[in-house]
Amino acid sequence: MSNRRNFIKGGVLGAVGTAIFPKLISAIAQNSNPNSEEGHPMVISTWKHGMPANVAAMEVLQSGGKAIDAVEAGVKIPEADPESMSVGLGGLPDRDGKVTLDACIMDETGNCGSVSFLQHIKHPISVARKVMDETPHVMLSGEGALQFALEQGFPKEDLLTEKAEKRWREWLKESEYKPIINVENHDTIGLLALDKKGDISGACTTSGLSWKMHGRVGDSPVIGAGMYVDNEVGGCCATGVGEAVLKTLGSFLIVELMRQGASPQEACEEGIARIVKNQNYKDMQIGYLAINKKGEHGAYAVHPWFNYALHQGGENRMIDSLSYLK
Ligand code: SD4
């Protein structure tokens, strides 16, 4: 409650566009924090592939491991799963039939690593971790990222499965090679963890928008867009149309709003509000997940069908997100 008052008093709401202002106010009045279970460890992640990812991450946390190790272990599950067609192996390709991957990772000290436009490596999150741990850089891209991964001992693999290739060939027949943005051609995994010590880390990994232009990079590998962590405050990750998230630097924005007193729920709603204010949101799905140091979480999306997996208090379950459009 005091957080909420500070948020309003601090003038954050004053910056909100008038079109979405009443909506946010009503959300605050009715249901500012519907998910206020206390406690850690916790793991939260986007979409249904988050369920097994959460289990792997929670195993690390329960045995006293660090959040940074948990988030990496968690997202490696959908990366390796050929049935998860938007992440790692089996991801849907770009319009040239190439599987190109984006990923980033960030720890409780503000260290981070990222890879973008990476091909042939099943676990881009682990390459991002190596960029963080073994280089003075934050992001490696394309050929250079691949070269670094191979030097680090990652195997070079063909990531285009038969099933994904078939979908691509079907798309080619009708597409006229036009890249499209719509509400359904994506499903990144973003995952945040709070460990027993109370430290937060995050990871985000994706094959990006399917049928994108070759070379396109989305929000997922961009620290502050697809994911952001500030261990004094909380963390946030994004899923959906990366262009919209990039234009608003959504995850950084949401963590900063929490710093100013917003609950994770309020902050996610404002993150979506910034998108619907200026962009043609009806054709796009974007979803945000955020957590704070207390183990409270929030989620908000443009369309009603964003869901996420929450592992907390001994239970791992799917939850439907609240959304701007009903
Ligand atoms: C991207 N944000 O490349 C990613 C795709 C995605 O849920 O999220 N999907 O734009």
Boltz pocket constraint, residues with backbone or C-beta under 6 A from the ligand:
constraints:
  - pocket:
      binder: B
      contacts: [[A, 86], [A, 185], [A, 186], [A, 187], [A, 188], [A, 189], [A, 206], [A, 207], [A, 208], [A, 209], [A, 217], [A, 218], [A, 219], [A, 220], [A, 238], [A, 239], [A, 240], [A, 241], [A, 242], [A, 243]]
      max_distance: 6.0
